[in-house]
Amino acid sequence: MSQVWLHLVTIKSGKDITPQMRRWIKPTLRRLADEQLCGFVFKSKSPSSGLYRVKVFTSADSMPQKKGTGIFAAAFIRAFPDIPVEEEGA
């Protein structure tokens, strides 16, 4: 099975901001580890913080599929598997 690598790309400029997001995620997760979190609420549909049904494009001209998880939300879930999570509005 091949691994899929997701990238966070801006719509208007087409700029890949994945490296900047990954640099932000690491220290943010370290800071959150020092908190006494009992749950976490994510921003729905966000490419960085969406938990469910985030739009994923397989190419620049493809139709999006609502099957992804935001890049920060995915990292949070991996770092804190025992903390309950949900999206806003749920």
Buried (B, 14 or more C-beta within 10 A) or exposed (E): EEEEEBEBBEEEEEEEBBEEBEEBBEEBBEEBEEEEEEEBBBBBBBBBBBBBBBEBBEEEEEEEEEEBBBBBBBBBBEBBEEEEBEBEEE
